[in-house]
Amino acid sequence: MLTPQTRTPTAHDLILAWYEKPDPALLAPEFSCTAVGYPTAHRHYTGAAGMLDAFFSEIGAQYDVWSVGVDRVIEAGDDIVVIGSYDARPKGAEAAVYPFVHVWTARNGAIQSVICCTDVRPAAPAS
């Protein structure tokens, strides 16, 4: 009797699953995150603990609301580019929308890395 074989999830599967619910089981042990333009103490985080315990904790300490909206997903083999925006409300401030670009790499059934780029600085007043 044949038993169904579980297929290895694609990079696309893994990244979309992450946006649905960040799960440390999706991350490779050597996972790395580079965060550019974020209000965090560091630019580089490693492992699930670095991403979930450090990076997300730093964001949570500064924002009452921080939600992710995915607008576009571009696939290139093991690399996935996600374009979207954060709907956010910094503590004690007005709500804002911050565009982002995330460049993910996933292979062998796990997310290997992400480069996250945004700009959370207040916009300059129009002249």
C-alpha positions as CSV (number, residue, x, y, z in Angstrom):
1,M,0.0,0.0,0.0
2,L,1.3,3.4,-0.9
3,T,1.4,6.1,1.7
4,P,1.0,9.8,0.8
5,Q,4.3,11.6,0.9
6,T,4.5,15.0,2.4
7,R,5.9,17.5,0.0
8,T,8.5,20.0,1.1
9,P,6.8,23.4,1.3
10,T,8.0,25.9,-1.3
11,A,9.5,29.3,-0.5
12,H,6.2,30.9,-1.4
13,D,4.3,28.5,1.0
14,L,6.6,29.3,3.9
15,I,6.6,33.0,3.5
16,L,2.8,33.3,3.2
17,A,2.5,31.0,6.2
18,W,4.7,33.4,8.1
19,Y,2.5,36.4,7.3
20,E,-0.6,34.4,8.4
21,K,1.1,33.6,11.7
22,P,4.7,34.1,12.6
23,D,5.8,30.6,13.8
24,P,9.3,29.9,15.0
25,A,9.0,26.4,13.5
26,L,9.1,28.0,10.0
27,L,12.6,29.5,10.6
28,A,15.9,27.6,10.0
29,P,18.2,27.4,13.1
30,E,20.6,29.8,11.4
31,F,17.9,32.2,10.4
32,S,19.0,35.9,10.0
33,C,17.0,39.1,9.8
34,T,18.5,42.5,8.7
35,A,16.1,45.3,9.5
36,V,16.8,48.7,7.8
37,G,14.7,51.8,8.8
38,Y,13.1,50.2,11.8
39,P,12.9,51.8,15.3
40,T,15.0,49.0,16.8
41,A,18.2,48.9,18.8
42,H,19.9,46.6,16.3
43,R,19.9,46.0,12.6
44,H,20.7,42.3,12.7
45,Y,18.9,39.5,14.5
46,T,19.6,35.8,14.4
47,G,17.6,32.7,15.1
48,A,13.9,32.5,16.1
49,A,14.7,34.1,19.5
50,G,16.3,37.1,17.8
51,M,13.3,37.6,15.5
52,L,10.5,36.8,17.9
53,D,11.9,37.7,21.3
54,A,14.1,40.7,20.4
55,F,12.9,42.3,17.2
56,F,9.1,41.9,17.7
57,S,9.5,42.8,21.4
58,E,11.3,46.1,20.5
59,I,8.5,46.9,18.0
60,G,5.8,46.1,20.6
61,A,7.4,48.3,23.2
62,Q,7.1,51.3,20.9
63,Y,3.8,50.7,19.1
64,D,0.2,50.1,20.3
65,V,-0.7,48.8,16.8
66,W,1.6,47.2,14.3
67,S,-0.1,45.1,11.6
68,V,1.1,43.9,8.2
69,G,-0.6,44.2,4.9
70,V,0.8,42.3,1.9
71,D,0.2,44.1,-1.4
72,R,2.4,42.1,-3.8
73,V,4.5,38.9,-3.8
74,I,7.2,38.4,-6.4
75,E,8.7,34.9,-6.7
76,A,12.3,34.2,-7.9
77,G,13.0,30.6,-7.0
78,D,14.1,30.4,-3.3
79,D,13.8,34.2,-3.0
80,I,10.5,36.0,-2.4
81,V,10.0,39.7,-2.5
82,V,7.0,41.0,-0.6
83,I,5.8,44.6,-0.9
84,G,3.3,45.9,1.5
85,S,2.6,48.3,4.4
86,Y,2.4,48.4,8.1
87,D,-0.6,50.0,9.7
88,A,0.9,51.3,12.9
89,R,0.2,53.5,15.8
90,P,3.3,54.6,17.9
91,K,2.6,54.9,21.6
92,G,1.2,58.4,22.2
93,A,1.0,59.3,18.6
94,E,-1.2,59.3,15.6
95,A,-1.7,56.2,13.4
96,A,0.5,56.0,10.4
97,V,1.0,53.7,7.3
98,Y,4.6,52.7,6.6
99,P,5.4,51.0,3.2
100,F,7.9,48.1,3.4
101,V,9.8,45.7,1.2
102,H,10.9,42.3,2.5
103,V,13.3,40.1,0.7
104,W,13.0,36.5,2.0
105,T,15.1,33.4,1.2
106,A,13.7,30.0,2.0
107,R,15.0,26.6,1.0
108,N,14.9,23.0,2.3
109,G,11.6,23.5,4.0
110,A,12.7,26.5,6.2
111,I,13.0,30.3,6.0
112,Q,16.7,31.1,5.9
113,S,16.7,34.9,6.0
114,V,14.9,38.2,5.5
115,I,16.0,41.7,4.7
116,C,13.3,44.1,5.9
117,C,13.3,47.7,4.7
118,T,10.9,50.5,5.8
119,D,11.1,54.1,7.0
120,V,9.2,54.9,10.2
121,R,10.4,58.5,10.5
122,P,7.6,61.1,10.5
123,A,7.1,62.5,7.1
124,A,8.4,66.0,6.6
125,P,5.7,68.7,6.3
126,A,4.8,69.6,2.7
127,S,6.3,72.9,1.6
